Amino acid sequence: MTTGDIACTYASLILHDDGISITEDKISTLLKVANVNIEPYWAALFAKLLAKRPVVDLITNVGSGGGGAAVAVAAPAAGGAASTPASAPVVEEKKEEPKEESDDDMGFSLFD
């Protein structure tokens, strides 16, 4: 992470915590008062992002980034299966496995 995105993250959290709307100007002003120099595009990127998604959503969904896609894919599959007519249950065929010879049958054992 760079200084710009970390500084804008903190500035956005400060503004959110104080109940102030998060805009490009307010992020820039807060960083100027804190004497933090960043590239000007960082404040604009954060303002655009936070205009679309509330800070609370971003904070509460931090740990769900990887698992979200798997759940979204699995949910329609389960819903689609429920709407199809019931099909015959799948019967698993059990194959007989050959019996393994015991150590006694081979003429030696672990303690010989």
C-alpha positions as CSV (number, residue, x, y, z in Angstrom):
1,M,0.0,0.0,0.0
2,T,1.1,3.5,-0.7
3,T,1.0,6.6,1.5
4,G,-1.8,8.0,-0.6
5,D,-4.3,5.1,-0.2
6,I,-3.5,4.7,3.5
7,A,-3.9,8.4,4.2
8,C,-7.2,8.5,2.2
9,T,-8.4,5.4,4.1
10,Y,-7.8,7.1,7.4
11,A,-9.3,10.4,6.3
12,S,-12.4,8.6,5.1
13,L,-12.8,6.7,8.4
14,I,-12.4,9.9,10.3
15,L,-15.0,11.7,8.3
16,H,-17.4,8.7,8.6
17,D,-16.8,8.5,12.3
18,D,-17.7,12.2,12.7
19,G,-20.8,11.7,10.6
20,I,-19.5,14.0,7.8
21,S,-20.2,13.2,4.2
22,I,-17.1,11.9,2.4
23,T,-16.2,14.1,-0.6
24,E,-13.0,14.7,-2.5
25,D,-12.7,18.2,-1.0
26,K,-13.1,17.1,2.6
27,I,-10.6,14.3,2.2
28,S,-8.1,16.7,0.7
29,T,-8.7,19.3,3.3
30,L,-8.3,16.8,6.2
31,L,-5.0,15.6,4.7
32,K,-3.7,19.1,4.2
33,V,-4.4,20.0,7.8
34,A,-2.6,16.7,8.9
35,N,0.3,17.8,6.6
36,V,0.1,14.7,4.5
37,N,1.1,15.1,0.8
38,I,-0.6,12.7,-1.6
39,E,-1.2,12.6,-5.3
40,P,-4.5,14.4,-6.1
41,Y,-6.2,11.5,-7.7
42,W,-6.3,9.5,-4.5
43,A,-8.9,11.7,-2.9
44,A,-11.1,11.6,-6.1
45,L,-10.9,7.7,-6.2
46,F,-11.9,7.3,-2.6
47,A,-14.7,9.9,-2.9
48,K,-16.1,8.0,-6.0
49,L,-15.9,4.7,-4.3
50,L,-17.5,5.8,-1.1
51,A,-20.3,7.6,-3.0
52,K,-21.3,4.1,-4.4
53,R,-20.7,2.0,-1.3
54,P,-21.2,3.0,2.3
55,V,-18.2,2.8,4.6
56,V,-20.2,0.4,6.9
57,D,-20.6,-2.1,4.1
58,L,-16.8,-2.0,3.4
59,I,-15.9,-2.5,7.1
60,T,-18.3,-5.3,7.8
61,N,-17.5,-7.3,4.6
62,V,-13.7,-7.2,5.0
63,G,-13.4,-11.0,5.6
64,S,-15.9,-12.1,3.1
65,G,-14.0,-11.3,-0.2
66,G,-13.0,-14.8,-1.1
67,G,-16.1,-16.7,0.1
68,G,-18.6,-14.4,-1.6
69,A,-18.3,-15.8,-5.1
70,A,-18.6,-19.4,-4.0
71,V,-21.8,-18.7,-2.2
72,A,-23.2,-16.8,-5.1
73,V,-22.5,-19.6,-7.5
74,A,-23.8,-22.3,-5.1
75,A,-27.1,-20.5,-4.4
76,P,-28.5,-20.5,-7.9
77,A,-27.5,-24.1,-8.4
78,A,-29.5,-25.1,-5.3
79,G,-32.5,-22.9,-6.3
80,G,-32.4,-24.3,-9.9
81,A,-32.4,-27.9,-8.6
82,A,-35.5,-27.2,-6.5
83,S,-37.5,-26.0,-9.5
84,T,-36.8,-29.0,-11.6
85,P,-39.0,-32.1,-11.4
86,A,-37.9,-34.8,-9.0
87,S,-35.7,-37.3,-10.7
88,A,-34.9,-40.9,-9.7
89,P,-32.4,-41.2,-6.9
90,V,-29.0,-42.1,-7.9
91,V,-28.0,-45.5,-6.7
92,E,-24.3,-46.0,-6.0
93,E,-23.0,-49.3,-7.0
94,K,-20.7,-50.9,-4.4
95,K,-17.7,-52.7,-5.8
96,E,-16.3,-55.5,-3.8
97,E,-12.7,-54.9,-3.0
98,P,-10.4,-57.8,-2.8
99,K,-9.6,-58.8,0.7
100,E,-6.1,-58.0,1.8
101,E,-4.0,-60.8,3.0
102,S,-3.1,-60.5,6.7
103,D,0.4,-60.7,8.0
104,D,-0.3,-64.1,9.4
105,D,-1.1,-65.5,6.0
106,M,2.2,-64.3,4.6
107,G,4.3,-66.0,7.1
108,F,5.7,-63.1,9.0
109,S,4.5,-60.5,11.5
110,L,5.7,-57.3,13.0
111,F,7.1,-58.9,16.1
112,D,8.9,-61.9,14.6
